[in-house]
Amino acid sequence: MTKLTVPFLDLASSYRSNKDAIDAALRRVAESGWYLMGQELAAFEASFAAYSGAKHCVGVGNGLDALHLALLALGVGEGDEVIVPSNTFIATWLAVSRCGATIVPVEPIEATYNIDPDRLKSAITKRTKVILPVHLYGQPADMDAINAVAREYGLRVLDDCAQAHGATYKGRPVGALADISAWSFYPGKNLGAFGDAGGVTTNDPALAERVRMLGNYGSRAKYKHEELGFNSRMDEIQAAVLAAKLMNLDDDTNARRRIANRYLASMQGLEIGLPLVPEFANPSWHLFVVRHPERDLLQAHLASYGISTLIHYPTPPHLQTAYRQLAWPRRSFPISETIHEQVVSLPMWPAMSQDQLDRVVSVLRAFRSR
Ligand SMILES: *Cc1c(COP(=O)(O)O)cnc(C)c1O
């Protein structure tokens, strides 16, 4: 095989493909003399709300803060229980812990990796307040089913959209499918800033106002502090960069979908577990995740041919040292643990070339398990 190395992703390619607009945005902010809570933020919030089909968007400092402030806005505190997926990035759990609330993990549907709506009812108690699904890898969770359970039990729903910019559920964009939605604009996300940034979207003006107040020192009017708030704001540079990049998000998402479809078509018949996309979902393909029982060997094989992959994620949250005090034994959440043992994420970014993709597939085809 010819020598062609393939990185996991090429973040700077999204700058190169949109250089003029981003350069203009950076210069505009630098020259304005206004660096926080200005018109760049207001403009990005308006366009991202419209993009998500939500009435309101509030920019905050990062995705973890977006989740945390959204939970606080929903009134979550000590003594409350929040239902979360057993397989997710740890930020989903940390946001609940930060509120002093109790984490109640629920296992996923193994084929889609997303929280299993049929397992929700048995996890609900008198203390349950919020269901917090994650659209993992950019594939929407089954929101109608989740919302129906929430309605039946009088619960609120916050969805973690950190991987799902541009994804749709039954033709509707994620971001207005729950009571409130949390976003990350971490550089590696499908819509990524030049540093940390996050946001919430919601149709509820009271929730939006409360998130904004909590993220701005618990203040609605300058030097009047109603609550013990936080400092979590999206700065003007990030807002300006994100507004410029938002213009390309649909093109980027379509490029990811083309790559995902080529991956799917070219790997049929291999002994590699492919992502299953339910009819209701049109994923944003933040990650293209495949499965193999000998995942470590497969990853080493790819690496030996210069193909970079990552594991999302190597250790489920309940087995992380950070949660040792909860003392969940191994196999507490066997579906999640099996997933974590078997998944590997293949290279995927909008500007990935056909040659790079062909290379990944041909190296995969050459893999022989023991
Ligand atoms: C990235 C991510 C977050 C956290 O976002 P940050 O901006 O890094 O704080 C939360 N949840 C999920 C599922 C993520 O992928």
The ligand as an SDF file (V2000), in Angstrom:
LIG
                    3D

 15 15  0  0  0  0  0  0  0  0999 V2000
  -17.6970   18.1640   24.8740 C   0  0  0  0  0  0  0  0  0  0  0  0
  -18.8160   17.6540   25.6610 C   0  0  0  0  0  0  0  0  0  0  0  0
  -19.2800   18.2980   26.8140 C   0  0  0  0  0  0  0  0  0  0  0  0
  -18.5420   19.4110   27.4960 C   0  0  0  0  0  0  0  0  0  0  0  0
  -18.2170   20.5060   26.7290 O   0  0  0  0  0  0  0  0  0  0  0  0
  -16.9940   21.4700   27.1410 P   0  0  0  0  0  0  0  0  0  0  0  0
  -17.2110   22.6520   26.2750 O   0  0  0  0  0  0  0  0  0  0  0  0
  -15.7430   20.7350   26.8670 O   0  0  0  0  0  0  0  0  0  0  0  0
  -17.1470   21.7950   28.5890 O   0  0  0  0  0  0  0  0  0  0  0  0
  -20.4220   17.8230   27.4230 C   0  0  0  0  0  0  0  0  0  0  0  0
  -21.0650   16.7450   26.9600 N   0  0  0  0  0  0  0  0  0  0  0  0
  -20.6380   16.0560   25.8780 C   0  0  0  0  0  0  0  0  0  0  0  0
  -21.4190   14.8740   25.4160 C   0  0  0  0  0  0  0  0  0  0  0  0
  -19.4970   16.4800   25.2010 C   0  0  0  0  0  0  0  0  0  0  0  0
  -19.0760   15.7940   24.1310 O   0  0  0  0  0  0  0  0  0  0  0  0
  1  2  1  0
  2  3  1  0
  2 14  2  0
  3  4  1  0
  3 10  2  0
  4  5  1  0
  5  6  1  0
  6  7  2  0
  6  8  1  0
  6  9  1  0
 10 11  1  0
 11 12  2  0
 12 13  1  0
 12 14  1  0
 14 15  1  0
M  END
$$$$
